[in-house]
């Protein structure tokens, strides 16, 4: 069994930056190897921690059109409900950089209709 690679950061801000770099690199690798990148989002602090993905150093390096976004642990409420993980993700970081594929709903998003 491989030894786990453990990183310790001084603050959530450092975690957010490291997570953005990791996701950006992983996204590029999977898109190159398989043609798409699947992301499963849960609610809570994860979505806020992913906010750095829309910083200039990452946002333009990611091929967002190849992302397939799934929502885990989604509450069965309307998508615009404050309790919706979809709304949390959209408001928190997905809507911060409007691309051709990002409009009223995420084209490659797979959400539960409430």
NUGU-111338 format. One line per field, with one value per residue (C-alpha): residue number from 1; x, y, z. Coordinates in Angstrom, 1 decimal. Example, Ala and Ser with C-alpha at 12.3 -4.5 7.8 and 13.67 -1.06 7.14 Angstrom:
<sites>
resi [1,2]
X [12.3,13.7]
Y [-4.5,-1.1]
Z [7.8,7.1]
</sites>
This chain:
<sites>
resi [1,2,3,4,5,6,7,8,9,10,11,12,13,14,15,16,17,18,19,20,21,22,23,24,25,26,27,28,29,30,31,32,33,34,35,36,37,38,39,40,41,42,43,44,45,46,47,48,49,50,51,52,53,54,55,56,57,58,59,60,61,62,63,64,65,66,67,68,69,70,71,72,73,74,75,76,77,78,79,80,81,82,83,84,85,86,87,88,89,90,91,92,93,94,95,96,97,98,99,100,101,102,103,104,105,106,107,108,109,110,111,112,113,114]
X [0.0,1.3,2.2,-0.4,0.8,-0.2,0.0,-0.5,-1.3,-1.3,-4.7,-7.8,-6.5,-3.4,-5.7,-7.8,-4.8,-3.3,-6.7,-7.1,-3.6,-4.3,-7.7,-6.4,-3.5,-5.7,-8.3,-5.7,-4.3,-7.7,-8.9,-5.7,-6.0,-9.8,-11.4,-13.2,-12.9,-15.6,-16.1,-18.4,-19.3,-20.8,-22.0,-20.5,-17.1,-15.7,-17.5,-16.2,-12.7,-12.8,-13.2,-9.6,-10.4,-11.8,-8.6,-6.8,-4.0,-6.3,-9.6,-8.1,-6.0,-9.0,-11.0,-14.3,-16.3,-14.8,-15.9,-18.8,-20.2,-22.2,-23.7,-23.4,-25.6,-27.9,-31.0,-34.2,-35.2,-35.5,-32.1,-32.5,-33.3,-30.6,-30.3,-29.4,-25.7,-26.2,-27.0,-24.1,-21.7,-23.1,-23.1,-19.9,-17.6,-19.1,-20.9,-17.8,-16.4,-19.1,-18.1,-20.0,-21.1,-22.2,-25.5,-28.7,-27.7,-24.4,-24.7,-22.6,-24.1,-26.1,-28.3,-31.5,-34.6,-36.3]
Y [0.0,3.5,5.9,8.7,12.1,14.5,18.3,20.6,24.3,27.3,28.6,27.8,30.4,28.2,25.2,26.9,27.9,24.4,22.8,25.1,24.1,20.4,20.5,22.6,20.2,17.1,18.6,19.2,15.6,14.0,16.1,15.3,11.6,11.0,14.1,15.3,15.9,14.7,16.7,15.6,18.5,18.2,21.1,22.8,24.4,22.5,24.8,27.9,26.4,25.9,29.7,30.1,28.2,31.5,33.5,34.7,32.3,29.3,30.3,30.8,27.6,25.3,24.0,24.4,23.1,19.6,19.5,17.2,18.4,16.2,17.1,14.7,14.9,17.4,18.4,17.9,21.5,23.9,24.8,28.5,27.5,28.7,25.1,23.8,22.7,23.6,27.2,27.3,26.2,28.5,31.5,30.6,30.1,28.8,32.0,34.2,33.7,33.7,31.5,30.5,27.2,28.9,30.6,30.1,26.5,24.7,22.8,19.9,19.9,16.9,18.1,16.8,18.9,19.7]
Z [0.0,-0.9,1.8,2.0,1.0,3.8,3.5,6.5,5.8,8.1,7.0,4.9,2.4,1.7,1.5,-1.1,-3.2,-3.0,-3.9,-6.9,-8.2,-7.6,-9.3,-12.2,-12.8,-12.4,-14.7,-17.5,-17.1,-17.3,-20.2,-22.1,-21.3,-21.4,-23.0,-19.9,-16.2,-13.7,-10.5,-7.7,-5.4,-1.9,0.1,3.1,3.1,0.1,-2.4,-0.7,-0.6,-4.4,-4.9,-6.0,-9.2,-10.6,-9.8,-13.0,-12.4,-12.8,-14.5,-18.0,-17.8,-17.2,-20.1,-18.3,-21.3,-20.6,-17.0,-15.9,-12.6,-10.3,-7.0,-4.1,-1.0,-2.8,-0.9,-2.8,-3.0,-6.0,-7.5,-6.4,-2.8,-0.3,0.9,-2.5,-3.0,-6.7,-5.7,-3.3,-6.0,-8.6,-6.3,-4.6,-7.6,-10.8,-11.7,-11.0,-14.4,-17.1,-20.0,-23.1,-21.5,-18.2,-18.3,-16.3,-15.6,-16.0,-19.2,-18.0,-14.5,-13.2,-10.5,-8.9,-9.7,-6.4]
</sites>
